[in-house]
Amino acid sequence: MKTKNVNATAWVSALGLLAISGAATATNGYFTHGVGTESKGMAGTGVGSNAARGSIIVASNPALGVFADDSWEVGLSIFSPMRDYEADAGYQGNFGAFSTGAGKFESSSETFPIPYVAKNWRLGDDMAMTFVFYGRGGMNTDWDDPNTVAYFDPTGAGGPGQEFPGLFGAGDAGVDLSQAFIALNFAGKSGDNFAWGIGPVVAVQMFEANGLANFAPYTKTYIEEFFATGTPGNPTSLTNNGHDTSTGYGAAAGIWWAMGDAVSAGLSYQTKMSMSELDDYSDLFAEAGGFDIPASTKFGISFKGSNNVRLNVDIEHTEFSDVASVGNAMINFLDCPSLGGADFESCLGGKNGPGFGWEDMTTYKFGIEWTPSDTTSYRFGYSYGEQPIQEADVLFNILAPGVMEQHITFGMTKRKPDGGAWNFMLMYAPTNTVEGISLFDPGQTVELKMSQFEFEVSYLW
């Protein structure tokens, strides 16, 4: 009975924290640049370091739980992404084009809280068990400026374009995705130079989309029914259905080894998370509402220098292209029968349905930690990864403009005499842009722009 109560409490806590976590278009694609204040202060590095004291470090490398303190850790980030897009006039809906209105527009949602909780239990000198909850993935946009419009010919005959309110001509548009992870991790040491960690990971995600009703003719539901009966189908699971919830699972594993007194390395892997379908959006996402969470691999080397200075060098690779809803390109629209193709599965909701066209992303990270005294540590970091959005997919990615490439970070720790510690982190991601031609208006150029700030505080006791 006690185990059941603990499990129920964990789920209720996770759902509650997910509810208060604002979603946002995050930093490396739609993942945050790291997890935990110590790691994020060094641009998300630390996979190969055994220096972190907070138990949330197992989210970076499960093997490191055996080095963390036997303690609780709670943290809260205030994340602020500034997103806008700019479009020129294009054909304004003439000649069969679908054009978004000309101008520069900003997303109205710019501040989001992202919490985490972790607890480590030391099981002797050589083993540890760790529970962690954290939010790492998400994307959010609110294009609700009353001046946003779209132009197209509602008759489909290629005549003069008409003006309709909203980014895609169906009112205020945007998406809201939150992802939270729950992991129970086991770590152990084999001698003084090797550690391992492994455990299951459960994920919960919530999603909402609005303002996409004009894509109804390009859904599998619409076109299949039309070809079968001559009457278009009604895609009720495309847009404006409120938040839908999806759950799924995977696993994470990692190793750490010391290659000398001053050099250590780590390797970790989190599997692709198999998620239940978002049924309320089965006419939008490929594979009838599929939205799995991509696998990621991390490798890091840590160098311990003189004067209490440590240098971390990490690489993280995320397999966005392996998730159809994220990786499928917009050009798949052209294979849908609604646009002259012959493949029902290339319509929205089909196996090959159009997505955001994201490529895999590899991020290179550098972090420095300096500990001048027993009570204080300072951290600095920089990361770079080529953003995953292709120029041909800019129109859809107005909904999810994850175009960031660089992150500059600062962090510090102040330790208390009673063993507790406060951690702080600041992140700045300088402005980056992606520009391309709209798939539905070859005369229109669309530019996506984004910059970010983040402040995080955590306490360890």
Secondary structure, DSSP 4 states (H G I P E B T S, - for coil): -HHHHHHHHHHHHHHHHHHHSPP---SBTTB-S-SSHHHHTTTT--TT-S---SGGGGGT-GGGGGTS-SSEEEEEEEEEEEEEEEE--TTTTGGG--EEPSEEEE-S---EEEEEEEEEEE-SSSEEEEEEEEEEEEEEEEE--TT-EEEE-TTSSS---EEEESTTSSSSEEEEEEEEEEEEEEEEESSSSEEEEEEEEEEEEEEEEES-GGGGGGBHHHHHHHHHHSS----TTSS----EEEEEEEEEEEEEEESSSSEEEEEEEEPPBEE---GGGTTTSHHHH--PBPPEEEEEEEEE-STTEEEEEEEEEE-GGGSHHHHS-GGGGGGSGGGT---GGGSBTSTT-----PPPEEEEEEEEEEEEETTEEEEEEEEEE-----GGGTTGGGSS-----EEEEEEEEEE-TTS-EEEEEEEEEEEEEEEEEETTEEEEEEEEEEEEEEEEEEEE-
